[in-house]
């Protein structure tokens, strides 16, 4: 039986601290699994992020022996940086406020080329409700392996989600999806060897 602490009488600041602590605790297993995978597979990864504003890069830096497989990342928060650093098409980016599946895919594909990595992740979206998002919170992310998009998804959140919590949720969800893709990849590898 799992008991969850009561939230009655807890301030929003305390909930934010608890959310951060829970996020870090839950990520430890993901960090360990993902790090072990990359070390044993002798593969590398890079990150291009916008909405998560460095949380994914921070996450990879926390993994054991990260410098062996994590080659680096780019936080490109504005249109100019996405265009200049990640070669995102300016007209496409301007038309969608830099938030679309295509932008996330381009970010992932190009960061992989920049850092010459086997794997990469690209993410863009909204952590606060704004007119451009129709007051909704969502993000698009893509995972690339060997120059091909293997996963491209949209993640929706409740519009009342606090900004930092939205960024944490996006990060945790994307890392969870990466774990699943690594599992699939490992399964395919073992099938082809047998």
ABEGO torsion letter per residue (X at the ends): XBBBBBABGBBAAAAAAAAAAAAAAAAAAAAAAAAAAAAAAGBBBBBBBAAAGGAAAAAAAABBGAAAABAEBBBBABAAAAAAAAGBBAAAAAAAGGBBAAAAAAAAAAAAAAAGBABBBBBBEBABBBAAAGGBBBBBBBBBBGGBBABBBBBBBBAABBAAAAAAAAAAAAAAAAAAAAAAAAAAAAAAAX
